[in-house]
Structure formats: C-alpha cells, structure tokens
Amino acid sequence: MDAVIYLDVAHIHPVVGGVWHRTDVAEVPEPGQSITMLCGLTASAAFERYDQRSANGPLRQCPYCDLIYRQTLGWAVPPGHPARKS
C-alpha cells in the first residue's frame, strides 16, 4: 500500500538566489524540469527538505511575481510596492 502525499501546486514557491517566486504550474515539476516564474525568470526544478529553506539566510520575495499575482487576483497593489510603476 502507498502512503499518498498531496501537494498543492498553488503553494509552490520556487527559490532562486535567495528570492522566492510564484509560478503557475499544472502539476508538481520533476527534478531538472524547466519552470517559468510569473516574473519571467526560468530555472530548473530542484527539491530540498523544508528545514533547509533558510540555510543560506532569509529569503526575499520577488516583487514582480507578487505584483503579477496581485493583479491576477484583482487585489489592490499598495502605492509603495517596489514593482509598481509610478
């Protein structure tokens, strides 16, 4: 019998260079599979244990992924948002 582990692809936040991004994938990517973030950055998927997440310091959020995510959902974009054009 298998132990099924359910993953929600809406909560996949790839980390590239200490910056976490958002992506819109239909399924969990395979290791090495190319994925494109909302901001347009493309990288290969790799997996680590969650307790390794901050091993290299605190993560920062990609402001461009956040802006696109907010706009897609119809959420307000704060006036001081770093990716917002004046």
C-alpha positions as CSV (number, residue, x, y, z in Angstrom):
1,M,0.0,0.0,0.0
2,D,1.2,3.5,-0.8
3,A,1.3,6.5,1.5
4,V,-0.1,9.3,-0.6
5,I,1.3,12.8,-0.1
6,Y,-0.8,15.5,-1.5
7,L,0.9,18.7,-2.7
8,D,-1.0,21.9,-3.6
9,V,0.6,23.4,-6.8
10,A,-0.9,26.8,-5.9
11,H,1.5,26.9,-3.0
12,I,4.8,26.1,-4.9
13,H,7.2,29.0,-4.3
14,P,10.5,28.3,-6.2
15,V,13.5,29.9,-4.6
16,V,16.3,31.2,-6.9
17,G,19.3,33.0,-5.5
18,G,17.6,33.6,-2.1
19,V,14.5,35.1,-3.7
20,W,11.2,33.3,-3.6
21,H,8.9,33.5,-6.6
22,R,5.4,32.4,-7.7
23,T,4.7,30.2,-10.6
24,D,1.6,28.8,-12.3
25,V,2.2,25.1,-12.9
26,A,-0.4,22.4,-13.5
27,E,1.5,19.7,-11.7
28,V,4.5,19.3,-9.4
29,P,7.5,19.6,-11.7
30,E,10.0,16.8,-12.0
31,P,13.6,17.4,-10.8
32,G,15.5,19.2,-13.5
33,Q,12.3,20.3,-15.3
34,S,12.4,23.9,-16.5
35,I,9.8,26.1,-14.8
36,T,9.0,29.7,-15.5
37,M,8.1,32.1,-12.7
38,L,5.4,34.8,-13.1
39,C,8.1,37.4,-13.5
40,G,9.5,35.5,-16.5
41,L,12.6,34.0,-14.8
42,T,13.2,30.4,-15.9
43,A,15.1,27.8,-13.8
44,S,15.3,24.1,-13.3
45,A,13.3,22.5,-10.5
46,A,15.2,21.0,-7.6
47,F,13.9,19.8,-4.2
48,E,15.3,20.1,-0.7
49,R,13.8,19.4,2.7
50,Y,11.8,22.3,4.2
51,D,14.2,22.6,7.2
52,Q,16.9,23.7,4.6
53,R,14.9,26.6,3.4
54,S,16.7,29.3,5.3
55,A,20.1,27.6,5.5
56,N,21.7,30.5,3.4
57,G,19.9,33.3,5.2
58,P,16.4,34.9,5.0
59,L,14.5,34.7,1.7
60,R,13.2,37.8,-0.1
61,Q,10.0,37.9,-2.1
62,C,10.2,38.7,-5.9
63,P,8.3,42.0,-6.2
64,Y,7.5,41.3,-9.8
65,C,5.9,37.9,-9.1
66,D,4.0,39.5,-6.3
67,L,2.7,42.3,-8.5
68,I,1.5,39.9,-11.2
69,Y,-0.1,37.6,-8.6
70,R,-2.0,40.6,-7.0
71,Q,-3.1,41.9,-10.4
72,T,-4.3,38.4,-11.5
73,L,-6.4,38.1,-8.4
74,G,-7.7,41.7,-8.6
75,W,-6.1,42.6,-5.3
76,A,-5.0,46.2,-4.6
77,V,-1.4,47.0,-5.2
78,P,-0.1,49.2,-2.4
79,P,1.2,52.6,-3.6
80,G,4.8,51.9,-2.3
81,H,5.0,48.5,-3.9
82,P,8.6,48.0,-5.3
83,A,7.4,46.7,-8.7
84,R,4.7,49.2,-9.2
85,K,5.3,51.8,-11.9
86,S,4.6,55.3,-10.7
